[in-house]
Amino acid sequence: MKLCCLIRRLLVLPTAALLLAGCSKQEESAPPVQSQKSSDTTASLQKAATDVKEKVQQTAQDVAQKAGAEADKLKAQVQDQAQQTKEQVASEADKLKGLAQDQVQAAKDQAAAGTDNLKAQGLIDQASKLVANTKYADAANVLKQLANLKLTPEQKTTVDDLTLKIKNALAGDAAKSVGNLLNK
């Protein structure tokens, strides 16, 4: 019997040790609970990272939209300024064109006046020579050609003097002719 008790004791002790070892294994399974806590933490960190990522993307979209709006605004301002500049350039070009046309017309007028003055002076000189040669009728015909020309004040004075001389000479010639007719 003693042997039987001894065997039982020997069996009970290892069994108790195994049971105790089994309990300690259960304690080792407790760390997976911590693993579950860390997986919860990892999940919450991933969720937080996703949230931050979404916020960053939303902020980037907002910034892009604001930048696009500012770019459109600046583009519109630049286009307005370009249009204003274009209109100013066109206006200045028209003014310059008008000035150039005025200057060209003034030059034409001066050239025409110069030509008229030269032509008038030539006719006056011709009439003066005819008066000097006592060809008063021819001189009067030459002076009639001056009617359409612009004369300088000096030329007008000369023409008036020649006209007076021609009238006086023709009147004297007429009186002589009448006197000669009466004398015959």
C-alpha positions in Angstrom: 0.0 0.0 0.0 2.7 2.2 0.6 3.7 1.7 -2.9 0.3 2.6 -4.1 0.3 5.8 -2.1 3.7 6.6 -3.4 2.6 6.2 -7.0 -0.4 8.2 -6.4 1.6 11.0 -4.9 4.1 10.8 -7.8 1.3 11.0 -10.2 -0.5 13.8 -8.4 2.6 16.0 -8.2 3.4 16.0 -11.9 -0.3 16.4 -12.7 -0.4 19.4 -10.4 2.7 20.7 -12.0 1.1 20.3 -15.4 -2.0 22.0 -14.2 0.2 24.8 -12.9 2.1 24.9 -16.1 -1.2 25.1 -18.0 -2.2 28.1 -15.9 1.0 29.7 -16.7 0.4 29.1 -20.4 -2.9 30.9 -20.0 -1.0 33.8 -18.6 1.2 33.7 -21.7 -2.0 34.0 -23.7 -2.7 37.2 -21.9 -0.2 39.1 -24.0 -2.3 38.5 -27.1 -4.8 40.7 -25.3 -2.1 43.4 -25.3 -1.6 42.5 -28.9 -5.3 43.2 -29.4 -4.8 46.5 -27.6 -1.9 47.4 -29.9 -3.9 46.4 -32.9 -6.6 48.7 -31.7 -4.0 51.4 -31.2 -2.6 50.6 -34.7 -6.1 50.8 -36.2 -6.8 54.1 -34.4 -3.5 55.4 -35.6 -4.3 54.3 -39.2 -7.7 56.0 -38.9 -6.0 59.1 -37.6 -3.5 59.0 -40.4 -6.3 58.6 -42.9 -8.2 61.5 -41.4 -5.1 63.7 -41.5 -4.4 62.6 -45.1 -8.0 63.5 -46.1 -7.7 66.9 -44.3 -4.4 67.5 -46.1 -6.0 66.6 -49.4 -9.0 68.8 -48.7 -6.7 71.7 -47.7 -4.6 71.1 -50.8 -7.8 71.2 -52.9 -9.0 74.4 -51.2 -5.6 76.0 -51.7 -5.6 74.9 -55.4 -9.1 76.4 -55.8 -8.1 79.7 -54.2 -4.9 79.8 -56.3 -7.0 79.1 -59.4 -9.4 81.8 -58.5 -6.5 84.3 -57.9 -4.9 83.2 -61.1 -8.2 83.8 -63.0 -8.5 87.2 -61.3 -4.9 88.2 -62.2 -5.5 86.9 -65.7 -8.6 89.1 -66.1 -6.7 92.1 -64.7 -3.8 91.5 -67.2 -6.3 91.2 -70.0 -8.0 94.4 -69.0 -4.6 96.2 -68.8 -3.6 94.8 -72.2 -6.9 96.0 -73.7 -6.4 99.4 -72.2 -2.9 99.6 -73.5 -4.0 98.4 -76.9 -6.7 101.1 -77.0 -4.2 103.8 -75.8 -1.7 102.7 -78.5 -4.4 102.8 -81.1 -5.5 106.2 -79.9 -2.0 107.6 -80.0 -1.4 106.1 -83.4 -4.6 107.8 -84.7 -3.4 111.1 -83.1 0.0 110.7 -84.8 -1.7 109.8 -88.1 -3.8 112.9 -87.8 -0.8 115.0 -87.1 1.1 113.5 -89.9 -1.8 114.1 -92.3 -2.1 117.7 -91.1 1.7 118.2 -91.6 1.5 116.6 -95.0 -1.5 118.9 -95.9 0.4 121.9 -94.6 3.4 121.0 -96.6 1.2 120.6 -99.7 -0.4 123.9 -99.0 2.9 125.6 -98.6 4.2 124.0 -101.8 1.0 125.1 -103.6 1.4 128.6 -102.2 5.0 128.6 -103.1 4.1 127.5 -106.6 1.3 130.1 -106.8 3.7 132.8 -105.5 6.3 131.8 -108.1 3.7 131.7 -110.9 2.2 135.0 -109.8 5.6 136.6 -109.6 6.4 135.4 -113.1 3.1 136.9 -114.4 3.8 140.1 -112.6 7.3 140.3 -114.1 5.9 139.6 -117.5 3.2 142.3 -117.1 5.8 144.8 -115.9 7.9 144.2 -119.0 4.9 144.6 -121.3 4.0 147.9 -119.5 7.7 149.0 -120.0 7.3 148.2 -123.7 4.0 150.1 -123.9 2.0 146.9 -124.6 -0.8 147.8 -122.2 -3.5 145.5 -123.6 -1.2 142.5 -123.4 -0.2 143.5 -119.9 -3.9 143.7 -118.9 -4.5 140.2 -120.2 -1.5 138.9 -118.2 -2.8 140.5 -115.0 -6.2 138.9 -115.5 -4.5 135.5 -115.1 -3.6 136.5 -111.6 -7.2 136.5 -110.5 -7.2 132.8 -109.4 -3.9 132.9 -107.6 -3.1 133.8 -104.0 -0.9 136.9 -103.9 1.3 138.1 -101.1 0.7 141.7 -99.9 3.7 142.9 -101.8 2.5 141.2 -105.0 -1.0 142.8 -104.5 0.6 146.2 -104.2 2.6 145.7 -107.3 -0.4 144.4 -109.3 -2.5 147.4 -108.1 0.3 149.8 -109.3 0.5 148.0 -112.7 -3.2 148.0 -113.1 -3.3 151.8 -112.4 -0.5 152.4 -114.9 -2.3 150.3 -117.5 -5.6 152.1 -117.0 -3.9 155.5 -117.1 -2.0 154.6 -120.2 -5.0 153.1 -122.0 -7.0 156.1 -121.0 -4.3 158.4 -122.4 -4.0 156.3 -125.6 -7.8 156.5 -126.0 -7.7 160.3 -125.5 -4.9 160.5 -128.1 -6.9 158.3 -130.6 -10.0 160.4 -130.1 -7.9 163.6 -130.4 -6.3 162.3 -133.6 -9.7 161.5 -135.0 -10.9 165.0 -134.3 -7.7 166.6 -135.7 -8.1 164.8 -139.0 
